[in-house]
Amino acid sequence: MRHKSLILLLLIGSLLFLASPSRAVTPVDSDNDGLGDNLELQFHTDPHNPDTDGDGFKDGEEVDWGYNPLAKSTSKLAQKIEINLKSQRLAYFVGGVKLKEFVVSTGKKSTPTPKGDFKIKDKIKKAWSRSHGLWMPYWLGIGGGVGIHELPIWPNGYREGENHLGTPVSHGCIRLGLKDAAYVFDRVAPGVSVKIY
């Protein structure tokens, strides 16, 4: 009886370990196209063919840049950005599917980030803020002097630290880390929807 109880406890412990949310799980990518099999199902691509539409581009590359992996043309899928102020996260969606999520820093209490539905109005590789006297690389403006950008750089070269990410400390803008800001900037264009909640 003790032997059966011990086996049962080990089995339960193994199941709990496997189900643990803190355990990192690498998504399966059967055809090594950069698009996990779970995402292939959502985009209706072939998980065993790296180039479903046969246009010479891998499915993962096409989706990452917002292109339709099922069309040989350069048709794009709808792109969207969502910013969750409570969790301090920015999510990048393509065709209604969340592809990436990044930690951000939004506005502090005295200068909150506005909530609502916006569109990217302008895109400037290195914008200058006259009101705050600093550089805002990879600027994606959404109106009212608010935008998504990389950690700001002061005229003396000091850059706001990445240790601020995840904490609301900005003057209302949405700050992204160094590589994350370039990634988002490169993939979206004016007109892309931005939802802030």
C-alpha positions as CSV (number, residue, x, y, z in Angstrom):
1,M,0.0,0.0,0.0
2,R,2.9,2.4,0.8
3,H,4.4,1.6,-2.5
4,K,1.2,2.5,-4.4
5,S,0.9,5.7,-2.4
6,L,4.5,6.7,-3.2
7,I,4.0,6.0,-6.9
8,L,0.8,8.1,-6.9
9,L,2.5,11.0,-5.2
10,L,5.4,10.9,-7.7
11,L,2.9,10.8,-10.6
12,I,0.9,13.8,-9.1
13,G,4.2,15.7,-8.6
14,S,5.3,15.1,-12.2
15,L,2.0,16.3,-13.5
16,L,2.1,19.5,-11.4
17,F,5.6,20.1,-12.6
18,L,4.6,19.7,-16.2
19,A,1.6,22.0,-15.7
20,S,3.5,24.7,-13.9
21,P,3.0,28.1,-15.5
22,S,6.5,29.2,-14.6
23,R,8.1,26.4,-16.6
24,A,9.3,27.7,-20.0
25,V,8.0,25.7,-22.9
26,T,9.5,26.1,-26.3
27,P,6.8,26.0,-29.0
28,V,7.0,23.3,-31.6
29,D,8.0,24.5,-35.1
30,S,7.9,21.3,-37.2
31,D,9.0,23.0,-40.5
32,N,11.4,25.5,-38.9
33,D,9.8,28.5,-40.6
34,G,9.8,30.7,-37.5
35,L,6.1,30.2,-37.0
36,G,5.2,27.7,-34.2
37,D,2.7,25.0,-35.0
38,N,0.1,26.5,-32.7
39,L,0.3,29.7,-34.8
40,E,0.3,27.8,-38.1
41,L,-3.1,26.5,-37.1
42,Q,-4.4,30.1,-36.4
43,F,-3.1,31.4,-39.7
44,H,-4.2,28.2,-41.6
45,T,-0.7,27.6,-43.0
46,D,0.8,24.1,-43.4
47,P,2.9,23.2,-40.4
48,H,5.0,20.8,-42.5
49,N,5.7,23.3,-45.3
50,P,7.9,26.4,-44.5
51,D,6.5,28.3,-47.4
52,T,2.8,27.5,-47.7
53,D,2.0,29.9,-50.6
54,G,5.3,29.0,-52.5
55,D,6.3,32.7,-52.9
56,G,9.9,32.2,-51.7
57,F,9.3,33.6,-48.2
58,K,8.9,31.5,-45.1
59,D,5.5,31.7,-43.4
60,G,7.1,33.0,-40.2
61,E,8.8,35.9,-41.9
62,E,5.6,36.9,-43.8
63,V,3.5,36.9,-40.7
64,D,6.1,38.7,-38.6
65,W,6.1,41.6,-41.1
66,G,2.3,41.5,-41.4
67,Y,2.0,39.8,-44.8
68,N,-0.5,37.2,-45.7
69,P,1.3,33.8,-45.7
70,L,-1.4,32.3,-47.9
71,A,-1.1,34.8,-50.8
72,K,1.7,35.1,-53.3
73,S,0.9,38.8,-53.6
74,T,2.1,41.4,-51.1
75,S,-1.3,41.6,-49.4
76,K,-1.1,42.6,-45.8
77,L,-3.1,41.3,-42.8
78,A,-4.6,43.8,-40.3
79,Q,-2.0,44.8,-37.7
80,K,-2.9,46.2,-34.3
81,I,-1.1,47.3,-31.1
82,E,-2.8,46.9,-27.7
83,I,-1.3,48.5,-24.5
84,N,-2.5,47.2,-21.1
85,L,-1.8,49.9,-18.6
86,K,-2.3,47.6,-15.6
87,S,0.1,45.0,-16.7
88,Q,2.5,47.4,-18.5
89,R,2.5,45.3,-21.6
90,L,2.4,46.1,-25.3
91,A,1.0,43.4,-27.6
92,Y,1.6,43.2,-31.4
93,F,-1.2,41.5,-33.4
94,V,-1.3,40.4,-37.0
95,G,-4.5,39.1,-38.5
96,G,-6.1,39.2,-35.0
97,V,-3.4,36.9,-33.6
98,K,-1.1,38.1,-30.8
99,L,2.5,37.5,-32.1
100,K,4.6,39.3,-29.5
101,E,4.3,41.0,-26.2
102,F,6.7,43.5,-24.6
103,V,7.2,45.2,-21.2
104,V,6.6,48.9,-21.4
105,S,6.6,52.0,-19.1
106,T,3.6,54.2,-19.5
107,G,2.6,57.5,-17.8
108,K,2.9,58.1,-14.1
109,K,-0.2,59.2,-12.1
110,S,0.4,63.0,-12.6
111,T,0.9,62.5,-16.4
112,P,-1.2,59.4,-17.3
113,T,-1.2,57.7,-20.7
114,P,-4.6,58.3,-22.3
115,K,-7.0,55.4,-22.7
116,G,-8.9,54.8,-25.8
117,D,-8.7,53.8,-29.5
118,F,-6.0,55.6,-31.6
119,K,-4.1,55.2,-34.8
120,I,-0.5,55.7,-35.5
121,K,-0.3,59.2,-37.0
122,D,3.4,59.6,-37.7
123,K,6.6,57.7,-37.6
124,I,9.9,59.4,-37.0
125,K,13.2,57.5,-36.5
126,K,14.6,60.0,-33.9
127,A,12.0,62.5,-32.7
128,W,12.9,65.5,-30.5
129,S,10.6,66.6,-27.7
130,R,10.7,70.4,-27.4
131,S,8.5,70.3,-24.2
132,H,10.7,67.8,-22.4
133,G,14.1,68.5,-24.1
134,L,15.0,65.0,-25.0
135,W,15.3,62.5,-27.9
136,M,12.6,59.8,-28.5
137,P,14.0,57.2,-30.9
138,Y,11.6,55.1,-32.9
139,W,8.7,57.5,-32.4
140,L,5.2,56.3,-33.3
141,G,2.9,59.2,-32.6
142,I,-0.7,58.6,-31.7
143,G,-1.7,62.3,-31.2
144,G,-1.8,64.9,-28.4
145,G,2.0,64.7,-28.0
146,V,1.8,61.1,-27.0
147,G,3.6,58.2,-28.7
148,I,5.3,54.9,-28.5
149,H,9.1,55.1,-28.5
150,E,12.3,53.7,-27.3
151,L,13.7,54.8,-23.9
152,P,14.4,58.5,-24.2
153,I,17.9,60.0,-24.5
154,W,18.8,63.3,-22.8
155,P,21.0,65.9,-24.6
156,N,24.0,64.9,-22.4
157,G,23.7,61.3,-23.8
158,Y,22.0,59.9,-20.7
159,R,19.4,57.3,-21.6
160,E,16.5,56.4,-19.3
161,G,17.2,53.0,-17.8
162,E,15.6,49.7,-18.8
163,N,15.0,49.2,-15.0
164,H,12.1,51.6,-15.4
165,L,10.3,49.2,-17.8
166,G,7.2,47.7,-16.1
167,T,6.7,50.8,-14.0
168,P,4.6,53.8,-15.0
169,V,7.1,56.7,-14.9
170,S,6.8,58.5,-18.3
171,H,5.1,61.8,-19.1
172,G,2.3,59.9,-20.9
173,C,4.2,58.2,-23.7
174,I,4.7,54.4,-24.0
175,R,8.3,53.5,-23.6
176,L,9.8,50.3,-25.0
177,G,13.2,48.7,-24.5
178,L,16.0,49.1,-27.0
179,K,15.5,46.2,-29.3
180,D,11.7,46.1,-28.7
181,A,11.2,49.6,-30.0
182,A,13.1,49.0,-33.2
183,Y,11.1,45.8,-33.8
184,V,7.7,47.5,-33.4
185,F,8.8,50.6,-35.4
186,D,10.0,48.6,-38.3
187,R,6.8,46.6,-38.6
188,V,4.0,49.1,-38.3
189,A,3.0,52.1,-40.4
190,P,0.8,55.2,-40.0
191,G,-2.9,54.1,-39.8
192,V,-2.3,51.0,-37.7
193,S,-4.7,50.8,-34.7
194,V,-3.6,51.3,-31.2
195,K,-5.9,50.4,-28.3
196,I,-4.9,51.6,-24.8
197,Y,-6.8,50.3,-21.8
